[in-house]
Each structure stands twice: as structure tokens, then as C-alpha cells.
Amino acid sequence: MDVHEQLAEIRFMVEGARSMPMSASAVVNRADLLAQIDRLAADMPKAFAEADLVTSDRDGVIAQATGKADQIVADAYLERERLVSETEVYRVARAEAERLLGGAQSESEALRRETDEYVDDKLANFEISLTKTLEAVSRGRGRLQGRSELDALRNADDFTLPGDGT
């Protein structure tokens, strides 16, 4: 089960929890919820490793494009040297070398932008997952805090709940 599915399961557990009467609080099986959170925490390094893999893959694509661009430039210089003997051929060769260099730079930039967009999409999805997890944890803590405050009111000597009979 991946991180997204685990987060959905935690959300389902919290959303499906039995509500406390006259309260926004809910009763959640602590052991089940903690076990689910522990499984999620155990899987987080794998999710981070996958994100690192995406990032390192981006660097490999950029390095490959840069190597290809360097090879095109080196080939253009060799071609220029070969054609230097004739003026017209030299002029044509120089124009072709500049075109190849421009094309290689354009291709390299396009690959870099495409790779950056891919990595950004993956990181955005990961950010959304983490945000949802933090929101679920925050709501759970808020519900626990609300329940603790209700218990404190119940235990006060001079306060009785309506219908409590004490």
C-alpha cells in the first residue's frame, strides 16, 4: 500500500469514527490509528527515496543532454577545420555549425524544462499528500483536545452537565 492509500485509510478511520454527543469530537481506536500512523511513518523513507530517484533521474537526463550538446559542438568544430580551405565552404560550414549549436542548446533547454516540470509535478503531489496528512493529524489532535476540555469540565466540583443527575 503506498503513502496515498495509507493516508486515505487514516482519513477514512477518522471520518468514520463514532461521534461524541453534543461535540465535534469523535472516538477513534487509538491502537488502530497509531498502528496505521506507524505503517505510514515506516513507508515515508521509501516515498522520499522515490522522490530522490526522480530528482537524480532529472540530473541524468540533463547530463545526457549536455553531453549530446557537447558532442554536437565538438563535431561542428571538426567539420569547420575540415572545410577551412575553401572560403565559400567555410562560410557554409560556419553557418551550419552555429545552427547545430543553437539547435542543441534549444533541445537541451527544452529537456531541462520538461524534466523540471516532471520533478515539480511529482514534488507537488508529494506536498499535497503531506499537507493532507498534517491536516488529518491536526484535526485529530483538535478533537482530542476538545475531549480533554470536556472531561475537565465534567470533573469540576461546581459544574454539572444538564441531565447528568449529580
Secondary structure, 3 states (H helix, E strand, C coil): CCHHHHHHHHHHHHHCCEECCCCCCEECCHHHHHHHHHHHHHHHHHHHHHHHHHHHHHHHHHHHHHHHHHHHHHHHHHHHHHHCCCHHHHHHHHHHHHHHHHHHHHHHHHHHHHHHHHHHHHHHHHHHHHHHHHHHHHHHHHHHHHHHHHHHHHCCCCCCCCCCCC
